[in-house]
Amino acid sequence: MKKLLLITLFTPFLSYSIENVYHSSSATKQNFSHAKKQLVKVYNDHPEEKTFYCGCQFTFEGNKGIVDLASCGYKIRKNEIRANRIEWEHVMPAHHFGSQLQCWQNGGRKNCAKVPTFNVMEGDMHNLRPAIGEVNADRSNFGYSQFTRVFDQYGQCQSAVDFKNRKFQPRDEVKGEIARTYFYMANKYKVRLSKQDRQLMEAWDKMYPPTTWECERNQIITKIQGNDNPYITQSCNKSN
């Protein structure tokens, strides 16, 4: 029964391929640097939106993001400098999608810097969210999980890190968005998901439907980047 479910979930969007991405005009300039600049504009137009993992208010001075830690009761764990700034977090870590490439296997992320395939993947705006720098650093390339105990490492922030087991627990409000982002990245760039990851994402996708902002953000990025996240589009259409 589970096998049938997985086939149903991924079949509608099998037309996506990494090779097709490079033939669109928008993909020729799709990279991490360009994506960050575009996302600053997006969030400047939507100042009501908050940091992804902790729900804190933030503003930009030029391209520099500044976090209002008091707005969400955030407590600095260790790194004051990064705790006060916005960084662009890859929901699916670069290590996860990059490690399938030969350049990464031969020298890690730095070795992929001039590889077009990696640049497109790294600069996909659908996979990038504004996060407090300290949380981004602590999350590292840890996989998502559901803990059985409560963490309070960042004050009132409801996300937490299990450093020992290299796992990250996001707040409930973004779990559905994480799931639909993972499905998108896995399908579009042919990234392998473990059975455990896939089952977790399927559960979160069902439990947490898209918010108004998730649907709107998907439409905005579609106009900028030239493609939507079909898993979000489908979920938003069902909600309407």
Buried (B, 14 or more C-beta within 10 A) or exposed (E): EEEEEBEEBBEEBEEBEBEEBEEEEBBEBBBBEBBBEBBBEBBEEEEEBBBBBBBBBBEBEEEEBEBBBEBBEBEBBEBEEBBBBBBBBBBBBBBBBBBBBEBBEEEEBEBBEEBBBBBBBBBBBBBBBBBBBBBBBBBEBBBBBEEEEEEEBBBEBBBBBBEEEEBBBBBEBBBBBBBBBBBBBBBBBEBEBEEEBBBBBBEBBEEBBBBEBBBBBBEBBBEBBEBBBBBBBBBBEEEE
